[in-house]
């Protein structure tokens, strides 16, 4: 659902001068198949080792990743962490939050 929400909001998201992606602790093969199945127009990173997810504090005890959205500025500063990401509205929410944070537009 979250992947589809981002896919369906691609035009609005791409109005901003940003790079966006999803990250998963699944295998590269699983993520590639998932991205193709859901026609994702953005990268889905594979973090099988769970190092990145753990470094960002998003690794749950069971070894799964929380569905959090990180907003990172051009200088690498984390501007906001949305720990209440709603998969159904993730695309619209992303656009609204980037606008609220003043992300640059193309």
Backbone atoms as SQL, in Angstrom:
CREATE TABLE atoms (id INTEGER PRIMARY KEY, chain TEXT, resi INTEGER, resn TEXT, atom TEXT, x REAL, y REAL, z REAL);
INSERT INTO atoms VALUES
  (1, 'A', 1, 'UNK', 'N', 0.820, -1.187, 0.000),
  (2, 'A', 1, 'UNK', 'CA', 0.000, 0.000, 0.000),
  (3, 'A', 1, 'UNK', 'C', 0.876, 1.268, 0.000),
  (4, 'A', 2, 'UNK', 'N', 1.925, 1.261, 0.791),
  (5, 'A', 2, 'UNK', 'CA', 2.808, 2.429, 0.870),
  (6, 'A', 2, 'UNK', 'C', 3.532, 2.653, -0.448),
  (7, 'A', 3, 'UNK', 'N', 3.996, 1.575, -1.057),
  (8, 'A', 3, 'UNK', 'CA', 4.674, 1.680, -2.345),
  (9, 'A', 3, 'UNK', 'C', 3.730, 2.266, -3.388),
  (10, 'A', 4, 'UNK', 'N', 2.501, 1.796, -3.419),
  (11, 'A', 4, 'UNK', 'CA', 1.515, 2.303, -4.373),
  (12, 'A', 4, 'UNK', 'C', 1.206, 3.775, -4.111),
  (13, 'A', 5, 'UNK', 'N', 1.120, 4.162, -2.845),
  (14, 'A', 5, 'UNK', 'CA', 0.846, 5.563, -2.509),
  (15, 'A', 5, 'UNK', 'C', 1.966, 6.476, -3.008),
  (16, 'A', 6, 'UNK', 'N', 3.211, 6.035, -2.858),
  (17, 'A', 6, 'UNK', 'CA', 4.336, 6.823, -3.366),
  (18, 'A', 6, 'UNK', 'C', 4.339, 6.848, -4.891),
  (19, 'A', 7, 'UNK', 'N', 4.063, 5.698, -5.496),
  (20, 'A', 7, 'UNK', 'CA', 4.000, 5.628, -6.956),
  (21, 'A', 7, 'UNK', 'C', 2.930, 6.574, -7.492),
  (22, 'A', 8, 'UNK', 'N', 1.764, 6.570, -6.861),
  (23, 'A', 8, 'UNK', 'CA', 0.651, 7.380, -7.340),
  (24, 'A', 8, 'UNK', 'C', 0.854, 8.874, -7.116),
  (25, 'A', 9, 'UNK', 'N', 1.774, 9.235, -6.234),
  (26, 'A', 9, 'UNK', 'CA', 2.077, 10.648, -5.975),
  (27, 'A', 9, 'UNK', 'C', 3.383, 11.085, -6.627),
  (28, 'A', 10, 'UNK', 'N', 3.907, 10.278, -7.532),
  (29, 'A', 10, 'UNK', 'CA', 5.226, 10.542, -8.128),
  (30, 'A', 10, 'UNK', 'C', 5.313, 11.922, -8.761),
  (31, 'A', 11, 'UNK', 'N', 4.306, 12.311, -9.504),
  (32, 'A', 11, 'UNK', 'CA', 4.355, 13.616, -10.183),
  (33, 'A', 11, 'UNK', 'C', 4.513, 14.752, -9.166),
  (34, 'A', 12, 'UNK', 'N', 3.753, 14.714, -8.097),
  (35, 'A', 12, 'UNK', 'CA', 3.829, 15.759, -7.072),
  (36, 'A', 12, 'UNK', 'C', 5.162, 15.714, -6.329),
  (37, 'A', 13, 'UNK', 'N', 5.635, 14.501, -6.022),
  (38, 'A', 13, 'UNK', 'CA', 6.913, 14.359, -5.325),
  (39, 'A', 13, 'UNK', 'C', 8.045, 14.891, -6.195),
  (40, 'A', 14, 'UNK', 'N', 7.990, 14.602, -7.485),
  (41, 'A', 14, 'UNK', 'CA', 9.054, 15.003, -8.391),
  (42, 'A', 14, 'UNK', 'C', 9.038, 16.499, -8.703),
  (43, 'A', 15, 'UNK', 'N', 8.063, 17.225, -8.196),
  (44, 'A', 15, 'UNK', 'CA', 8.094, 18.688, -8.276),
  (45, 'A', 15, 'UNK', 'C', 9.157, 19.261, -7.350),
  (46, 'A', 16, 'UNK', 'N', 9.602, 18.441, -6.399),
  (47, 'A', 16, 'UNK', 'CA', 10.640, 18.857, -5.455),
  (48, 'A', 16, 'UNK', 'C', 11.996, 18.385, -5.953),
  (49, 'A', 17, 'UNK', 'N', 13.028, 19.126, -5.593),
  (50, 'A', 17, 'UNK', 'CA', 14.396, 18.773, -5.965),
  (51, 'A', 17, 'UNK', 'C', 14.946, 17.812, -4.906),
  (52, 'A', 18, 'UNK', 'N', 14.466, 16.576, -4.941),
  (53, 'A', 18, 'UNK', 'CA', 14.838, 15.583, -3.940),
  (54, 'A', 18, 'UNK', 'C', 15.060, 14.222, -4.586),
  (55, 'A', 19, 'UNK', 'N', 15.761, 13.384, -3.874),
  (56, 'A', 19, 'UNK', 'CA', 15.842, 11.965, -4.196),
  (57, 'A', 19, 'UNK', 'C', 15.034, 11.245, -3.127),
  (58, 'A', 20, 'UNK', 'N', 14.239, 10.268, -3.539),
  (59, 'A', 20, 'UNK', 'CA', 13.480, 9.515, -2.551),
  (60, 'A', 20, 'UNK', 'C', 13.530, 8.034, -2.886),
  (61, 'A', 21, 'UNK', 'N', 13.421, 7.227, -1.855),
  (62, 'A', 21, 'UNK', 'CA', 13.517, 5.790, -2.005),
  (63, 'A', 21, 'UNK', 'C', 12.904, 5.126, -0.784),
  (64, 'A', 22, 'UNK', 'N', 12.686, 3.840, -0.891),
  (65, 'A', 22, 'UNK', 'CA', 12.277, 3.031, 0.244),
  (66, 'A', 22, 'UNK', 'C', 13.453, 2.122, 0.582),
  (67, 'A', 23, 'UNK', 'N', 13.511, 1.687, 1.820),
  (68, 'A', 23, 'UNK', 'CA', 14.528, 0.720, 2.233),
  (69, 'A', 23, 'UNK', 'C', 13.825, -0.445, 2.912),
  (70, 'A', 24, 'UNK', 'N', 14.349, -1.627, 2.693),
  (71, 'A', 24, 'UNK', 'CA', 13.748, -2.844, 3.224),
  (72, 'A', 24, 'UNK', 'C', 14.856, -3.775, 3.684),
  (73, 'A', 25, 'UNK', 'N', 14.546, -4.614, 4.651),
  (74, 'A', 25, 'UNK', 'CA', 15.519, -5.614, 5.095),
  (75, 'A', 25, 'UNK', 'C', 15.389, -6.907, 4.293),
  (76, 'A', 26, 'UNK', 'N', 14.558, -6.891, 3.249),
  (77, 'A', 26, 'UNK', 'CA', 14.417, -8.044, 2.371),
  (78, 'A', 26, 'UNK', 'C', 15.615, -8.129, 1.420),
  (79, 'A', 27, 'UNK', 'N', 15.705, -9.230, 0.708),
  (80, 'A', 27, 'UNK', 'CA', 16.812, -9.435, -0.230),
  (81, 'A', 27, 'UNK', 'C', 16.664, -8.525, -1.447),
  (82, 'A', 28, 'UNK', 'N', 17.750, -8.327, -2.145),
  (83, 'A', 28, 'UNK', 'CA', 17.739, -7.554, -3.378),
  (84, 'A', 28, 'UNK', 'C', 16.767, -8.176, -4.379),
  (85, 'A', 29, 'UNK', 'N', 16.792, -9.480, -4.477),
  (86, 'A', 29, 'UNK', 'CA', 15.899, -10.177, -5.408),
  (87, 'A', 29, 'UNK', 'C', 14.436, -9.933, -5.057),
  (88, 'A', 30, 'UNK', 'N', 14.094, -10.040, -3.772),
  (89, 'A', 30, 'UNK', 'CA', 12.718, -9.807, -3.325),
  (90, 'A', 30, 'UNK', 'C', 12.306, -8.361, -3.590),
  (91, 'A', 31, 'UNK', 'N', 13.199, -7.418, -3.311),
  (92, 'A', 31, 'UNK', 'CA', 12.873, -6.007, -3.526),
  (93, 'A', 31, 'UNK', 'C', 12.712, -5.691, -5.009),
  (94, 'A', 32, 'UNK', 'N', 13.554, -6.294, -5.842),
  (95, 'A', 32, 'UNK', 'CA', 13.451, -6.083, -7.284),
  (96, 'A', 32, 'UNK', 'C', 12.113, -6.595, -7.797),
  (97, 'A', 33, 'UNK', 'N', 11.719, -7.785, -7.360),
  (98, 'A', 33, 'UNK', 'CA', 10.434, -8.359, -7.776),
  (99, 'A', 33, 'UNK', 'C', 9.272, -7.516, -7.250),
  (100, 'A', 34, 'UNK', 'N', 9.372, -7.062, -6.013),
  (101, 'A', 34, 'UNK', 'CA', 8.323, -6.235, -5.406),
  (102, 'A', 34, 'UNK', 'C', 8.171, -4.925, -6.173),
  (103, 'A', 35, 'UNK', 'N', 9.304, -4.286, -6.486),
  (104, 'A', 35, 'UNK', 'CA', 9.273, -3.017, -7.224),
  (105, 'A', 35, 'UNK', 'C', 8.647, -3.202, -8.599),
  (106, 'A', 36, 'UNK', 'N', 8.971, -4.290, -9.265),
  (107, 'A', 36, 'UNK', 'CA', 8.399, -4.554, -10.590),
  (108, 'A', 36, 'UNK', 'C', 6.903, -4.830, -10.486),
  (109, 'A', 37, 'UNK', 'N', 6.512, -5.626, -9.500),
  (110, 'A', 37, 'UNK', 'CA', 5.096, -5.978, -9.324),
  (111, 'A', 37, 'UNK', 'C', 4.238, -4.747, -9.060),
  (112, 'A', 38, 'UNK', 'N', 4.768, -3.807, -8.293),
  (113, 'A', 38, 'UNK', 'CA', 4.005, -2.618, -7.904),
  (114, 'A', 38, 'UNK', 'C', 4.350, -1.385, -8.731),
  (115, 'A', 39, 'UNK', 'N', 5.147, -1.589, -9.785),
  (116, 'A', 39, 'UNK', 'CA', 5.515, -0.517, -10.709),
  (117, 'A', 39, 'UNK', 'C', 6.083, 0.710, -9.987),
  (118, 'A', 40, 'UNK', 'N', 6.970, 0.448, -9.051),
  (119, 'A', 40, 'UNK', 'CA', 7.614, 1.535, -8.308),
  (120, 'A', 40, 'UNK', 'C', 8.510, 2.315, -9.256),
  (121, 'A', 41, 'UNK', 'N', 8.388, 3.618, -9.263),
  (122, 'A', 41, 'UNK', 'CA', 9.219, 4.472, -10.102),
  (123, 'A', 41, 'UNK', 'C', 10.368, 5.071, -9.314),
  (124, 'A', 42, 'UNK', 'N', 10.754, 4.413, -8.249),
  (125, 'A', 42, 'UNK', 'CA', 11.809, 4.883, -7.360),
  (126, 'A', 42, 'UNK', 'C', 12.548, 3.663, -6.831),
  (127, 'A', 43, 'UNK', 'N', 13.769, 3.838, -6.344),
  (128, 'A', 43, 'UNK', 'CA', 14.544, 2.697, -5.847),
  (129, 'A', 43, 'UNK', 'C', 13.976, 2.141, -4.539),
  (130, 'A', 44, 'UNK', 'N', 14.092, 0.836, -4.402),
  (131, 'A', 44, 'UNK', 'CA', 13.822, 0.169, -3.125),
  (132, 'A', 44, 'UNK', 'C', 15.126, -0.494, -2.725),
  (133, 'A', 45, 'UNK', 'N', 15.766, 0.057, -1.708),
  (134, 'A', 45, 'UNK', 'CA', 17.075, -0.424, -1.287),
  (135, 'A', 45, 'UNK', 'C', 16.946, -1.695, -0.466),
  (136, 'A', 46, 'UNK', 'N', 17.892, -2.579, -0.613),
  (137, 'A', 46, 'UNK', 'CA', 17.926, -3.825, 0.146),
  (138, 'A', 46, 'UNK', 'C', 18.989, -3.727, 1.232),
  (139, 'A', 47, 'UNK', 'N', 18.575, -3.826, 2.465),
  (140, 'A', 47, 'UNK', 'CA', 19.488, -3.787, 3.610),
  (141, 'A', 47, 'UNK', 'C', 19.399, -5.121, 4.347),
  (142, 'A', 48, 'UNK', 'N', 19.839, -6.175, 3.654),
  (143, 'A', 48, 'UNK', 'CA', 19.758, -7.524, 4.229),
  (144, 'A', 48, 'UNK', 'C', 20.513, -7.637, 5.547),
  (145, 'A', 49, 'UNK', 'N', 21.629, -6.929, 5.675),
  (146, 'A', 49, 'UNK', 'CA', 22.426, -6.998, 6.902),
  (147, 'A', 49, 'UNK', 'C', 21.779, -6.224, 8.041),
  (148, 'A', 50, 'UNK', 'N', 20.829, -5.368, 7.703),
  (149, 'A', 50, 'UNK', 'CA', 20.069, -4.550, 8.657),
  (150, 'A', 50, 'UNK', 'C', 20.921, -3.484, 9.343),
  (151, 'A', 51, 'UNK', 'N', 22.129, -3.258, 8.822),
  (152, 'A', 51, 'UNK', 'CA', 23.026, -2.269, 9.417),
  (153, 'A', 51, 'UNK', 'C', 22.483, -0.851, 9.299),
  (154, 'A', 52, 'UNK', 'N', 22.008, -0.483, 8.099),
  (155, 'A', 52, 'UNK', 'CA', 21.498, 0.875, 7.899),
  (156, 'A', 52, 'UNK', 'C', 20.233, 1.096, 8.721),
  (157, 'A', 53, 'UNK', 'N', 19.318, 0.145, 8.661),
  (158, 'A', 53, 'UNK', 'CA', 18.066, 0.272, 9.404),
  (159, 'A', 53, 'UNK', 'C', 18.365, 0.406, 10.898),
  (160, 'A', 54, 'UNK', 'N', 19.299, -0.373, 11.387),
  (161, 'A', 54, 'UNK', 'CA', 19.681, -0.299, 12.800),
  (162, 'A', 54, 'UNK', 'C', 20.326, 1.049, 13.119),
  (163, 'A', 55, 'UNK', 'N', 21.200, 1.527, 12.232),
  (164, 'A', 55, 'UNK', 'CA', 21.879, 2.811, 12.457),
  (165, 'A', 55, 'UNK', 'C', 20.884, 3.971, 12.541),
  (166, 'A', 56, 'UNK', 'N', 19.779, 3.872, 11.805),
  (167, 'A', 56, 'UNK', 'CA', 18.746, 4.907, 11.844),
  (168, 'A', 56, 'UNK', 'C', 17.738, 4.680, 12.966),
  (169, 'A', 57, 'UNK', 'N', 17.935, 3.639, 13.765),
  (170, 'A', 57, 'UNK', 'CA', 17.062, 3.378, 14.898),
  (171, 'A', 57, 'UNK', 'C', 15.714, 2.794, 14.526),
  (172, 'A', 58, 'UNK', 'N', 15.587, 2.294, 13.312),
  (173, 'A', 58, 'UNK', 'CA', 14.289, 1.811, 12.836),
  (174, 'A', 58, 'UNK', 'C', 14.153, 0.291, 12.882),
  (175, 'A', 59, 'UNK', 'N', 15.126, -0.400, 13.452),
  (176, 'A', 59, 'UNK', 'CA', 15.059, -1.856, 13.507),
  (177, 'A', 59, 'UNK', 'C', 14.258, -2.284, 14.728),
  (178, 'A', 60, 'UNK', 'N', 13.222, -3.081, 14.484),
  (179, 'A', 60, 'UNK', 'CA', 12.413, -3.604, 15.578),
  (180, 'A', 60, 'UNK', 'C', 13.074, -4.863, 16.126),
  (181, 'A', 61, 'UNK', 'N', 12.699, -5.231, 17.332),
  (182, 'A', 61, 'UNK', 'CA', 13.275, -6.391, 17.992),
  (183, 'A', 61, 'UNK', 'C', 13.165, -7.675, 17.195),
  (184, 'A', 62, 'UNK', 'N', 12.103, -7.823, 16.423),
  (185, 'A', 62, 'UNK', 'CA', 11.893, -9.044, 15.649),
  (186, 'A', 62, 'UNK', 'C', 12.718, -9.062, 14.357),
  (187, 'A', 63, 'UNK', 'N', 13.509, -8.013, 14.112),
  (188, 'A', 63, 'UNK', 'CA', 14.348, -7.958, 12.921),
  (189, 'A', 63, 'UNK', 'C', 13.695, -7.311, 11.723),
  (190, 'A', 64, 'UNK', 'N', 12.500, -6.765, 11.899),
  (191, 'A', 64, 'UNK', 'CA', 11.818, -6.044, 10.825),
  (192, 'A', 64, 'UNK', 'C', 12.103, -4.556, 10.961),
  (193, 'A', 65, 'UNK', 'N', 11.877, -3.813, 9.889),
  (194, 'A', 65, 'UNK', 'CA', 12.074, -2.359, 9.908),
  (195, 'A', 65, 'UNK', 'C', 10.747, -1.659, 10.159),
  (196, 'A', 66, 'UNK', 'N', 10.787, -0.635, 11.004),
  (197, 'A', 66, 'UNK', 'CA', 9.614, 0.213, 11.182),
  (198, 'A', 66, 'UNK', 'C', 9.339, 0.971, 9.897),
  (199, 'A', 67, 'UNK', 'N', 8.081, 1.322, 9.662),
  (200, 'A', 67, 'UNK', 'CA', 7.694, 2.103, 8.486),
  (201, 'A', 67, 'UNK', 'C', 7.783, 3.584, 8.832),
  (202, 'A', 68, 'UNK', 'N', 8.978, 4.057, 9.002),
  (203, 'A', 68, 'UNK', 'CA', 9.199, 5.459, 9.329),
  (204, 'A', 68, 'UNK', 'C', 9.672, 6.194, 8.079),
  (205, 'A', 69, 'UNK', 'N', 9.357, 7.479, 8.019),
  (206, 'A', 69, 'UNK', 'CA', 9.813, 8.317, 6.910),
  (207, 'A', 69, 'UNK', 'C', 10.801, 9.331, 7.459),
  (208, 'A', 70, 'UNK', 'N', 11.989, 9.368, 6.854),
  (209, 'A', 70, 'UNK', 'CA', 13.037, 10.302, 7.245),
  (210, 'A', 70, 'UNK', 'C', 13.123, 11.402, 6.203),
  (211, 'A', 71, 'UNK', 'N', 13.116, 12.641, 6.654),
  (212, 'A', 71, 'UNK', 'CA', 13.275, 13.803, 5.780),
  (213, 'A', 71, 'UNK', 'C', 14.670, 14.349, 6.043),
  (214, 'A', 72, 'UNK', 'N', 15.520, 14.261, 5.047),
  (215, 'A', 72, 'UNK', 'CA', 16.930, 14.618, 5.206),
  (216, 'A', 72, 'UNK', 'C', 17.241, 15.774, 4.274),
  (217, 'A', 73, 'UNK', 'N', 17.803, 16.834, 4.831),
  (218, 'A', 73, 'UNK', 'CA', 18.150, 18.013, 4.051),
  (219, 'A', 73, 'UNK', 'C', 19.360, 17.773, 3.168),
  (220, 'A', 74, 'UNK', 'N', 19.610, 18.699, 2.264),
  (221, 'A', 74, 'UNK', 'CA', 20.724, 18.585, 1.319),
  (222, 'A', 74, 'UNK', 'C', 22.074, 18.477, 2.026),
  (223, 'A', 75, 'UNK', 'N', 22.160, 19.004, 3.248),
  (224, 'A', 75, 'UNK', 'CA', 23.419, 18.946, 3.995),
  (225, 'A', 75, 'UNK', 'C', 23.555, 17.673, 4.821),
  (226, 'A', 76, 'UNK', 'N', 22.568, 16.758, 4.723),
  (227, 'A', 76, 'UNK', 'CA', 22.623, 15.496, 5.451),
  (228, 'A', 76, 'UNK', 'C', 21.962, 15.528, 6.816),
  (229, 'A', 77, 'UNK', 'N', 21.431, 16.677, 7.208),
  (230, 'A', 77, 'UNK', 'CA', 20.767, 16.805, 8.500),
  (231, 'A', 77, 'UNK', 'C', 19.370, 16.195, 8.444),
  (232, 'A', 78, 'UNK', 'N', 19.058, 15.373, 9.438),
  (233, 'A', 78, 'UNK', 'CA', 17.699, 14.836, 9.525),
  (234, 'A', 78, 'UNK', 'C', 16.794, 15.949, 10.043),
  (235, 'A', 79, 'UNK', 'N', 15.843, 16.357, 9.208),
  (236, 'A', 79, 'UNK', 'CA', 14.948, 17.455, 9.543),
  (237, 'A', 79, 'UNK', 'C', 13.703, 16.982, 10.283),
  (238, 'A', 80, 'UNK', 'N', 13.296, 15.759, 10.003),
  (239, 'A', 80, 'UNK', 'CA', 12.097, 15.223, 10.637),
  (240, 'A', 80, 'UNK', 'C', 12.075, 13.711, 10.442),
  (241, 'A', 81, 'UNK', 'N', 11.536, 13.016, 11.451),
  (242, 'A', 81, 'UNK', 'CA', 11.271, 11.591, 11.354),
  (243, 'A', 81, 'UNK', 'C', 9.787, 11.413, 11.624),
  (244, 'A', 82, 'UNK', 'N', 9.088, 10.885, 10.645),
  (245, 'A', 82, 'UNK', 'CA', 7.663, 10.610, 10.809),
  (246, 'A', 82, 'UNK', 'C', 7.522, 9.161, 11.240),
  (247, 'A', 83, 'UNK', 'N', 7.258, 8.949, 12.517),
  (248, 'A', 83, 'UNK', 'CA', 7.110, 7.599, 13.053),
  (249, 'A', 83, 'UNK', 'C', 5.661, 7.123, 13.002),
  (250, 'A', 84, 'UNK', 'N', 4.794, 7.951, 12.440),
  (251, 'A', 84, 'UNK', 'CA', 3.371, 7.609, 12.316),
  (252, 'A', 84, 'UNK', 'C', 2.986, 7.497, 10.837),
  (253, 'A', 85, 'UNK', 'N', 3.910, 7.051, 10.005),
  (254, 'A', 85, 'UNK', 'CA', 3.661, 6.954, 8.573),
  (255, 'A', 85, 'UNK', 'C', 2.418, 6.109, 8.309),
  (256, 'A', 86, 'UNK', 'N', 1.505, 6.666, 7.541),
  (257, 'A', 86, 'UNK', 'CA', 0.287, 5.956, 7.151),
  (258, 'A', 86, 'UNK', 'C', 0.508, 5.415, 5.741),
  (259, 'A', 87, 'UNK', 'N', 0.606, 4.099, 5.579),
  (260, 'A', 87, 'UNK', 'CA', 0.875, 3.549, 4.247),
  (261, 'A', 87, 'UNK', 'C', -0.104, 4.013, 3.175),
  (262, 'A', 88, 'UNK', 'N', -1.365, 4.173, 3.516),
  (263, 'A', 88, 'UNK', 'CA', -2.379, 4.536, 2.518),
  (264, 'A', 88, 'UNK', 'C', -2.221, 5.954, 2.006),
  (265, 'A', 89, 'UNK', 'N', -1.680, 6.850, 2.822),
  (266, 'A', 89, 'UNK', 'CA', -1.553, 8.261, 2.431),
  (267, 'A', 89, 'UNK', 'C', -0.102, 8.709, 2.364),
  (268, 'A', 90, 'UNK', 'N', 0.826, 7.776, 2.330),
  (269, 'A', 90, 'UNK', 'CA', 2.254, 8.101, 2.412),
  (270, 'A', 90, 'UNK', 'C', 2.708, 9.080, 1.340),
  (271, 'A', 91, 'UNK', 'N', 2.206, 8.958, 0.126),
  (272, 'A', 91, 'UNK', 'CA', 2.609, 9.861, -0.957),
  (273, 'A', 91, 'UNK', 'C', 2.144, 11.278, -0.706),
  (274, 'A', 92, 'UNK', 'N', 0.868, 11.443, -0.420),
  (275, 'A', 92, 'UNK', 'CA', 0.323, 12.784, -0.137),
  (276, 'A', 92, 'UNK', 'C', 0.974, 13.390, 1.095),
  (277, 'A', 93, 'UNK', 'N', 1.194, 12.561, 2.121),
  (278, 'A', 93, 'UNK', 'CA', 1.824, 13.048, 3.345),
  (279, 'A', 93, 'UNK', 'C', 3.254, 13.503, 3.084),
  (280, 'A', 94, 'UNK', 'N', 3.961, 12.763, 2.256),
  (281, 'A', 94, 'UNK', 'CA', 5.336, 13.119, 1.904),
  (282, 'A', 94, 'UNK', 'C', 5.371, 14.494, 1.234),
  (283, 'A', 95, 'UNK', 'N', 4.487, 14.698, 0.273),
  (284, 'A', 95, 'UNK', 'CA', 4.423, 15.978, -0.440),
  (285, 'A', 95, 'UNK', 'C', 4.109, 17.114, 0.531),
  (286, 'A', 96, 'UNK', 'N', 3.124, 16.914, 1.383),
  (287, 'A', 96, 'UNK', 'CA', 2.731, 17.961, 2.334),
  (288, 'A', 96, 'UNK', 'C', 3.871, 18.298, 3.291),
  (289, 'A', 97, 'UNK', 'N', 4.531, 17.274, 3.815),
  (290, 'A', 97, 'UNK', 'CA', 5.621, 17.511, 4.774),
  (291, 'A', 97, 'UNK', 'C', 6.806, 18.198, 4.101),
  (292, 'A', 98, 'UNK', 'N', 7.145, 17.779, 2.878),
  (293, 'A', 98, 'UNK', 'CA', 8.251, 18.455, 2.187),
  (294, 'A', 98, 'UNK', 'C', 7.917, 19.913, 1.945),
  (295, 'A', 99, 'UNK', 'N', 6.661, 20.187, 1.607),
  (296, 'A', 99, 'UNK', 'CA', 6.235, 21.577, 1.419),
  (297, 'A', 99, 'UNK', 'C', 6.328, 22.337, 2.743),
  (298, 'A', 100, 'UNK', 'N', 5.836, 21.739, 3.818),
  (299, 'A', 100, 'UNK', 'CA', 5.883, 22.377, 5.134),
  (300, 'A', 100, 'UNK', 'C', 7.318, 22.647, 5.590),
  (301, 'A', 101, 'UNK', 'N', 8.242, 21.741, 5.257),
  (302, 'A', 101, 'UNK', 'CA', 9.644, 21.898, 5.655),
  (303, 'A', 101, 'UNK', 'C', 10.427, 22.828, 4.722),
  (304, 'A', 102, 'UNK', 'N', 9.790, 23.245, 3.642),
  (305, 'A', 102, 'UNK', 'CA', 10.443, 24.155, 2.708),
  (306, 'A', 102, 'UNK', 'C', 11.460, 23.504, 1.788),
  (307, 'A', 103, 'UNK', 'N', 11.246, 22.237, 1.466),
  (308, 'A', 103, 'UNK', 'CA', 12.153, 21.596, 0.517),
  (309, 'A', 103, 'UNK', 'C', 12.121, 22.355, -0.807),
  (310, 'A', 104, 'UNK', 'N', 13.264, 22.473, -1.460),
  (311, 'A', 104, 'UNK', 'CA', 13.301, 23.232, -2.722),
  (312, 'A', 104, 'UNK', 'C', 12.524, 22.523, -3.815),
  (313, 'A', 105, 'UNK', 'N', 11.922, 23.321, -4.676),
  (314, 'A', 105, 'UNK', 'CA', 11.199, 22.772, -5.815),
  (315, 'A', 105, 'UNK', 'C', 12.007, 22.965, -7.082),
  (316, 'A', 106, 'UNK', 'N', 11.718, 22.137, -8.064),
  (317, 'A', 106, 'UNK', 'CA', 12.399, 22.218, -9.363),
  (318, 'A', 106, 'UNK', 'C', 11.996, 23.482, -10.099);
